[in-house]
Amino acid sequence: MSSFRYDSVPFNAKDQIRLFSFSAPSQANLIKPSEHSISIEGSLKSVDIATATNYIALSYTWGDASSLKTILIDNQPFDVTGNLHEALFELQNESSLGVWIDAICINQSDNAEKSIQVARMRDIYKAATMVFAWLGPGDVESDIGMDELKRIGDLSIGAGMQDLTREVMLKLWDPDLAGLLDSVRDPFVSLSKDLGVEFPQLAIHSITERSYWQRTWIAQEFSVATVLVIACGSKRLDYDRLWPAIMFLGMHATLVGRSITKETRDDPVKGPALKRYIKIQAERSGHIATGSMTGCRRIFQRKPPARQSSLMEYLGHFTGSLKVTDPRDSIYGIRGLAADVDVLNIDVNYDKQTHEVYTETARALLRQNHTDILSWCSTPKAVPGLPSWVPDFSSKLRDPIGSYKSKPPSWTPLFNASRSHEVKISVSPTEKTDSITLSGLSLDTIKELGEPWEKATGDNFWEPTTKFLYKILEFVNAAQKLENPISRDSSFWEEAFWRTPCADQELISYYRRRAVITGEVTAEAGCCEVIARMRFDLSGYSDTARNEAFKKYDGAMGYLYGLRPFISEKGYVGLAPEDSKPGDVVCVIIGAIVPYVLRKLNAQEFRLVGEAYVHWVMDGEALDLGLDEVEFCLR
C-alpha cells in the first residue's frame, strides 16, 4: 500500500489550513491499541483560514522520531511518533471536531509551505475552539498528580489567588511592617500550614517535569489558546485550576523555608518529613518550567495590546531554558508572541541556515535599539558561522549587567552609558552580511587584567573572592597614583573599590537594582561585610543589618559570570569579559546602556568581546569627555 501523499488533497498554503477528522472508530479501537496495530483512521480536508473556527488544536511534543507508528489518512498509511499516536487515541473519543496537528496538517517536507503555515500558527491556536495540551501517557503516579493539582488549585482559588494582581504578587512576601498585606497573606499562610510537607509532592513533579513544559513551541501554543485543557493519559485539568496550583506551590516553598527553625528541623516526627520535602525541592525543578509557562500565558492574556512583551523580552525569558529540535525555532517558535513582530519584520523561512536566521534577528533587534543583545554575545557559540555581534539564541542567554530584566516593572535599565541616544547603524552597499557598523566612542584600551570571577565553593570558599577584591584594590591604588588620574578625589576611588566588585548593584529578592548608598543597609556596608567574612569575622551573622547588606552584595556578585577586573591605560577601573586581553578597546556604543570591549582585527574591523562595567562611565559621563564619534565595523 502506497503512503499518503499531500498532493492528493487540493491545498492553498497562503489561504487555507488542513484539518484531520477521525473516522468513526471500530469497536476494537475503543480498547487501547497494541504496540503495532493500526488503530487511528481519518481524513484530511482543506478549509479557509478566515472561516476556520470549529476545530481543536493539539499542543504536544513530537517525542522520539525514531520510534514511529502508523495511522491511516484517507486509507493511506502515514507514520507518526508514538507520543502523537497516544494523543490521537485519546482525542478520537474526545470530540467529533476536526483537529489541527502540525506533524499531520503541515507537509513537513515542503519548506515553502512549512514557512507559510508556521508563521500563522499563533492565529491557528488562538482561533481553535479548544487547545488540547497533551502531556503524554498516564500512570498511577501522574493520575494522583493531576488530581492533587486540581485540589490545590481549587483551594488556592478559595484563598484568593485569582484576585491577586501582578503588582501585589511581586511584593507579597517582602517586609511589610505596617501590616498592609496581612489580609491578603493570611489565607495563603493558613493554606500552607494545612498543606504541610507530606502531600504527594513526587506525584505533582511527575506532571511538572514532563518534557511538554520544556519545548519552545509550547510557549506560543499554550499562551494564545482561548480555551486550554491539560491532558495526561485519561486525566483532564482545566488551565484555570493549574495556574493557581503552580503559583501557590511556589508560595508554599517560600513559606516553608521561612518557617524552618532548629526545633522543627530536629523534631523526631516533623524533621524527617521536612528534610524529604527540602530534598525533593532541591532535586526537582519541574515547577520552575511549568511556572514559567503559566506565567507567560497569564502575562499574554492579561496585558493590553499596548503593553505586550517584545521579542527581546521573550528571548531573555525563554531562550536556552526551552528546547528545540531545529535551532531556527528558537526564534520562529516565539516570534508570534512578540508585540513587535511586524516592526521587526522577521519572516519565517526554513530555506535559510541557522546562522542566517540568528544574524537577521540580531540586526532587526539592533535597528529597534535593543542593544542589550550585544551583552548576550558570549563565547564560545554552538552554532557555527555566527558573527561576534550575534548571540547564539540556541544557548542559555545570561541577564546583561544592566538589563531591563534586572529590575521589576517597568523594566527600565540599571545603567545608561549613552543616555537617551538611539543606536546609529551605518548601512553601506559594500557591507558584508556578517558585519554591522555601529557608531560609538573609543574610551581607552585595556592595560592589565585580573583573574575571572567565579562563585566561591568548596574547601577554599573565600579564595576566589579574596583574589578578586585584592586585584580590584590593586588597580584602584594604581589608577589614583597615575600622573594624570581620572580623579584626584580620594572618595571617588573609595567608591570605585566597593562599587566595582558588585558592578554597582545589589540583589533584592528576585531582581537587581543600583547600589544603595544611604541608610543602614548600604552596598558599601555589604562590601565591608564580605571582607569581614573573608577574614573569618563572623559577627555579622547575628547582626540583622550587616547580614542583610551581605546578602544583597554577595547576591549581586553572583551575576558577574566570569567578568574579570581590569585597569586601562588612562586609569579606568572596572570589569571586563573573561575573553578580554590587554590592548582590547573599551568603548561606549551609541544607544547602548553599558560599555563594551572590542578587539581590533584590522584598521576598520573589530570583534565584539562582550559587555563591561567601567566605574564612572555608566551614566553617560563618556559623552562629556569631548571624544570624537567613530564607527566600529563589527564582524
N, C-alpha and C positions, 0 to 999 in steps of 0.2 A: 504494500500500500504506500503510495507516494505521500510525502509530508505536506502539510498545509502551506499554501502559497498566498502571500498577501495580495498579489495582483488579481486573485480570484474575486476580491470584493472591491468594487469601484470606490475610490477614495481621493478626496482633495485635501491634502495636508494643511493648506492655508485656512480653510473654512470649516473643516469637519474634524470630528474625533470618532474613533471606533468604540463601540460598547460590546462587551461579551455578555451574552444571555444564555443562562443554563437551560439545557433540555430537561424535561421532566425526569427526575432520577428514577431508575428502576428500583424495585423492592430490594434487590440485592445491594444496591448502592446506598441504601439508607443505613446500612451497617458499616462501621469503619472499615475501609478497604484494606486489603492485604498490601504488602510492600510493593508488589509489581503489577497489580491489577490496574486496568484502565477503568477508572471509576467516575471521571468527570467528563461530561459531554456538553457541548454548547455550540453557539454560532456567533460570528462577528457581523455587526452591521455598522454602517457609516451614518452619522447623524450630524446635522449642522450645529456647530458650537454655539451659535447665537440663540438657539432654541432648546438646547440640551440641558435639562434641569432635573429630570426624574430618573436619577441613577445613583448608585453607590460608588464611591471611590475607595479603593483598597490602599491602605498605608501599611507597608510591611518591609522587611529586609529580604533581599533575594536569597541569602543563605549560600550553602555550598554549591557552586556552579558545576562541580564535577560529579555531583550526585543528582541525577535527573530522573524525573518520572514523566509518563506520557498521559496526555489528555487528548480528547478529540475535539477539533474545531471544524464544523461543517463536515463531519465524518472523516476528517483527515487527521493523522497523528501530529501532535505538537508537543515538544519537550518543555517542561518547566522544572524549576528547582523543587526539592522536597518541601521546603517551608511554604512556598506558594501553593503547592498541591494540598497541604494541610489546610491552608486558609480557604481555598476554594471548596474543599469538602464541607467546612463549617458554613460557608456563605451560601451554598446551594440550598440549604434548608432555612436560611435566614430571611430571604426576601425573593420576590419574583422580579424585582427590578433588574435592569441591566447593570453591569459592573465595569468600571474603568480600572484597568490594571496595566501599569506601564510596560511590563515584560510581554504582555499579550497585545495590547492595543496600540503600541508603537512598534513599527518594524525596526528593530534594534540594529539591523544590518544596513539600513539606509541612513547615512549621516545627514543628508539634506532633510529628510522627513523628521529624523530624530531631533535635529536642531530646532525646527519649527515647533514641534509638539512639546519639547522640553521647555521652551520659552513661555508656553502658555499653561504650564502645569499649575501655577498659582490659581489661575481662573478656573481650571478644571476641578481642583479640590474645593475651591470656595463655592462653586455653583452646585456641588453634589448635594443630594438630599441628606446623605449621611456619609461620613468618613469612618470606615471600619478599620480601626488601628489594631492590627494583628501582631501580638507579642510572640506567638508560637504555640506549640502544643502544650497542653496542661499536664499536671501530675498532682499527686496528693498535696505536696508542699505548696505549689502555686495556687491550688484551689483555696487553701487556707489563707494564703497571702491576699488573694483577691477579695475574699470575704472580710478579712481584717482591715484592708484599706477602705472598704465601703463603710465598715463600722466606725473606724476612726474619722473618716470623712464626715459622717453624719454627726458624730459628737463634736467635731471641730466647727461645723456649721452652727450647731446649737450654742457653742461658746462665743459665736460672733465673728468667725473668720471671714465670712462674705462681706461684712460691714467695714473691714479694715481697709483704709486707703494705703497707697504705696508710701506716702509720707509718714504715716503713723507706723507702718511696718518697719521702716528704716531706723526709727528711733525707739522702738517699743521696749527694748531691753537696755537702753542707755540709762545713765544715772538720772533720777527724777526725784530730787529732794523735796519738791513741792507736792508730790503725790498726784500730779495731774493725770497720769496714765493708769492709776490704780484700778479704776472702774473697768478699763479695757483689759488690763493684765490679769486681774483676779480670776476670771473664768478659765483662762488658759493655764494659770498656775494650778488651779484646782483640778483641771482635767489631767494635767501632767502628773500630779500626785496619785490620782486614781489609776492612771495607766501604769505607772511604776516602771520596772525594768524587766518584768517577766512575761511580757506579751510576746506573741510569736514573731520575734524580730527576724529570724532567719527566713521565715516564710515570706515576709514582706520583701526582704532582699532578693528572694528568688524571682520576684516581679521586677523590682527596680534595677536589677543587674542584667536584665535581658539585653541582647545586642540591639534591639529596636531603638533604645534610648541613645545609642552612640553613633547613629548614622546621620550624615549631613542632610540628606534629602528629607528625612523625617521632620526636621525643624520647620520647613515650609509647609509640608502636608499637615502637620499637627497644628500649626499656628493659624492657618487660614480657614480651617474647617468650620462651617456654621454649626453643624451637629456632629459631635465626636463621641464614638463609643469604643472603649478599650476592650479587646477580646483576648483571652488567654485560654486555649482549649475551649471548653464549653461554657466557661465563666465570662460574664459581661460586667463592665463597670463604667458608669457614666463619668465623663470628664468632670462634671460638677461635683462629684464625690472624690475623685482622685486628687485634684489640686489642693483642696483643704487638708486632706490627709497628709500629703507630702509636705505642705507648708507647716503643719503642726508638728510633724516628726522632727523637722529642723529646730523648731522652738523647744520641743521636748528635750533634745540633746543638749541645748544650751541650759535649760533649767536643771537638768540632772547634773550637769557639770558644776553649776553654781551651788548645788545643794550638798556636794560631797564634803564631808568632814572626816577627820581622823577616826571619829567614833563610828560613822557609818561604814567606812572602809574596813575597820577592824571588827565590826559586828559579825558574830558567827553565823547568823542567819542572812542578814542583808548583804554582808560583804561579798560572798561568792557570787551572788546574783548580779551585784553591781559590777564586779570585775568582769563577768561574762558579757554584760551589756557594753562596757567600755571597750573590751577586746573586739567585739563584733563591729562596733562603731569605727574602731581604728583600722580594721582589716577590710571592711566593706565600704565602697564609695559609691554604691549604686544610687543612693538618694541624691547625690550631687548632680549626676547626669539627668535624672528624672526631674529634679527641681529646676535645673537649667532649662529643660524643655518646657515644662509647665509655666515657668516664669516668662519665657519668650512668648508663649501663646497669650498669657494674660496681658502683657505689655502691648502686643499687636492688636488684640481685641479691644482693649480699653482706651488706648491712646487715640485722640482725634487725628485726622489725616495730617494736620499741620505739625504734629509733634511725633510722627512716626520715626523710627530709627533709620539711620543712614546705613549704607553698605559697610562703611568704615566701622561703625559700632557693631554690626553683626559679625564682621570678620574678627574683631577683637574678642567678641563674646564666645564664638564657636570654633574658629579655625584652630586645628591641631587637637582639640578636645573631641571632635567628632571624626568619624572615619568615612572614607570614600573608597570605592573600587577604582574609579577613574579620577586622577588628581585634578583634572579640569573641573570636576564637580565641586571642589572646594569653593569655587566661585559660582558656578552655574546653580548649585544646589540651594544657595541662599539669596541670589540676586533678586528673585521675585519678591522677597520680603521687604527689600530696601525701598524707602520712600524716594530716594534719588536715582532709582534705576533708569528712568527716562533721561534725566540730565546727564548721567554718566555715559549713556549710550553704549553699554557693554552688551553686545549681541551674543547669543548662543551659537557657536559654530564648532561642531565636532570635527571639522576638517583641519582645524588649527592644532598645532602642537601645544603641549602644556606650557612651555616657556613663553610662547607667543601669547597665550591667554593671560598668563600672570603679568607679562610686561604691559599689555594693553590695559589691563585693570589698574596697574600701578600708575601708568601715565594718566588715565582718566581721573583717578583719585587726586593726583597731584594738581591737575588742572582745576579741581574744585577746592584747592587749598588744604587738602588733607595731607599735610607734610608729616604727620605722625607716622606714616607708612615707612619713612626713612629710618625710624627707630626700630622697625621690625626686621631690618636687613642684616641680621646677624649671620655669621658664617660658622661652619660650612653649611651648604644648601644641598638638600637631597635631589632636587630637580636640576638636571644638567642644562647648561645654556642660559642661566639667568644672569642678567647684568647685576652689578653690585648694588644698584639702587632699587632693585625689585625684590620684595620679600618672597620667601618660599611659603606660599599660602597652604601648602600641604603639611607644614610643620607647626608646632605649637608657637604661637606668637606671644611674646612677653609684653607685659604692660610697659609702655615707654616711661622714662623717668618723670616726665611732667604731663602725661596724657590726660585727656578728659576723663578717662576711666579711673584716674587716681582719686577723684572727688565724687561725692554724692551729687544728685541732680542739683543744678542744671548742667553738669558735666563741663565745667569751664577748666581750662588748662591751669596747671600749677605755675608754669613759667610763661614768659612772653619775650623771648630773646630778640624778636624783631618787631615787637609792639604790634600795632594794628595793620602793618603792611601785609598785602597779599602776595602769594608766590608769583615770581616772574619767570616764565618759561620762554626761552628763545626758540623759535622754530626756523630751521634752516632747510632749504631744499636738498642740501647735501648731507644733512644729518643722518646718521645710521639708525636703523630701527632699534638697536640695542642701547642707544645713548639718549641722554636728556641733558639739556643745558639750562642750569638754574643760576640766577643772579644771587650774589651774596657779598660778604665782607671777609677778607682774609685777616684774621686776628693775629695769629702768630704760629710758630712751629714748635713741636714738642722737643724738649731738650733731654729729659730723663723720665723714666717710668719706674714705678714700684711693682710688686707682685700683684696679680689679680686677686680681688677679694673673694673669699669663699666662706660660707657659713660654718661657724665653729661646731665641731662634733668630736666625739671620741675622747681618748685619754688626755690629749693636749688641747683641751677645749678652747682655751684662750689664746693659743699661739697665733692663729691667723689674724685675730683681732689686734693683738699686740703689734705684729709686723705692720699691719695696715695703718694703725694710728701713728706709730712712730715714724713711718715713712712720710705720712702727711705732715707731721710736725717738723720733720727734717726739711721738707720742701717749703713749708711756711717760713721757717727760720732763714733758709737760703734766699727766698724771694725778697724778704724785707731788708736783707743786707746788700742787695744789688746797688750799684752806683746810682741808678735812676729807678727806684722801686715804684710799683703801681701806686702805692700809698705810703706815706710816712706816719700814718696814724696807727699807733700800736693796737687800738681797739679793732681796727679793720682786720689785722692779722689774727687777733684773738678769735674774732668771728669766723674767719676763714678756717681756723683749725676745727671748731666744733660744727660748723655748717657742712663742711666738705664730706666727712665720713657718712653722713646720713643723706647726702645730696639735698640738704636744706629742706627736709620734710620729716614728718612723723606719721606713724600708723595709728589711726583711730578706729578701732573695731575692724571694719571690713574695708576701709578706704584710707588714702593718704592725703595729707594736707601740708601746706607750707609750715615750716618750723615755727613754733610759738616762742616768743622771746619775753613775754611778760607773765606775771603770776608766779605761783609756787612750783607748778609742774611745767617747766620750760624745757626746750630742746637742749639748751646748754647744760641744764641740770642732768638731763638724760645722758649726755656725753660724759659728764663727770662721774655719773653712777656706773657707766660701762667701764671707765678707767678704774674706779674703786673696786669693782668686782674682778677686773682683770688682775688687780693686785691682791686679791683674796680678802678684801674688806667686805664682809657680808652683812654689815649692819643695816644696809639699805633694804634688805628683805622685810624687816619689821617696821620700816618707815613707809607709810602709805604713799606720801608724795614722791619719795625717791623711787619706790618700786614702780609707781605709775609712769614716772619720767623714763625709767629704764625700758619698760615695755614698749613705749611709744618710739623711743630712739632705736632700740635694738630691732623692733619690728620693721622700721623703715630701712635699716641696713640690710635686711633680708631681701630687699627688692633690687639690690645692686648688680646681681647677675654677672659676676666676673669682671666688673669695672676695676680699673687699676689707677692708683694715684699718679699724677704727672705734674711736672713743672715745665713751663715753656721758656723760650729764650728771653722773653721780656719779663718773666716772673709771674705769669698767671698760674694759679694752682687749681687743680680740680681732679675730676675722674674721667678717664678715657676708656674706650673699649679694650677688651682683652687682647685683640689682634693689633693694637697700636704699636708703632715703632718710633724711635727718635727720628725727627725730620718730617713726620706727618704734619699736615696743616690743620690747625684749629680754625674753624670758620663759623660765621653766622649766615645761614641761608635765608634770604628774604622770604618771609611768610612762615618760617619755622618757629616753634616755641622753645626749642633748645638748640645749643650749638652742636656742630658735627665735626668729626675728624675725617679728613680726606687724605689719600695717598697719591702723590703726583706720579703719573705714568709717563707723560712726556710734556712738552711745552703747553699743550692745550687740554689734555685729558687727565681725569682723576678717577680713582676708585673710592667709593664710599666705604669707610671703615666702620662707622657707627656713631651713635649719639654720645654726647659728653655733658658733664656738669662742670662749669667753669665759674669759680667764685667771682662775683661782681659783674658778670655779663649775662645774667639770666633774665633780666627785666628790661632789655633794650639799651643798656649802657653803651654797647659797642657802636650804636648808631650815632653817638655823640662824640666819637673819637676822631672824626674827620677822615675816616678811611675811605678810599675810593671803592666804588661798587665795581665788582668784577664778575665775569661769567665762569662758572665751573661746568665743564662738559663731563658728565659722569658716565662711565662705561661699566 
